[in-house]
């Protein structure tokens, strides 16, 4: 029953997608205006491997994309996302094709799969869309979830999430867990799923960035505060507090979550 109403809702949203392109919310407007538009090759020599990473999950996918391009250059890579901030990352990684993921509605998913005919689908960490998984399963396209986490008390273990995931997790061909604890929690709440423990692909990305790093800073005699993926609410507290730490010789490495030019300029002005 839940899947029926969910499918009905997504069909309604798909039918009204033209209206969503004019909403004031930038991210929603971007998502719907980019439906069906892709960068890269318009034609592929063979069936691509589809990798999906919603927004911040692109960090989990970077090392995977890099290794696949290195070891299997003959297999085209199709990468989808749902975020404004992912575009620059994907342009740098340069998969064969990249663009916005289809809306989780049967017409959108079917149109996407008919167009690209992926040989398999790899999903980063969390973005399990029920109707997309159903269609992949119906077409017998192998589908994998990697860097999967199932922490105690997370939204994945709430009542509504459990009802939905009980229907969707069995549709996966394999789950690659971050740790044995994630595997145990998953099997505690959901039907037995085929899984392996392969770790967190973000660590591969961190290692790569450390090897490629060109940032230099004198750290010989200064304590450093590193603030990663900060939001505006964090920065409103952090920046005034850092003024006191700065007087005591501290350095600050600030990595904001939102990287639009206006936000960066605001931070520079405050600093």
Beta strands, then each sheet from edge to edge (+ up, - down):
strand 1: 38-40
strand 2: 49-52
strand 3: 77-81
strand 4: 97-100
strand 5: 120-124
strand 6: 142-148
strand 7: 174-177
strand 8: 195-197
strand 9: 224-230
strand 10: 251-256
sheet 1: 1+ 4- 3- 2- 5- 6- 7- 8-
sheet 2: 9+ 10+
end
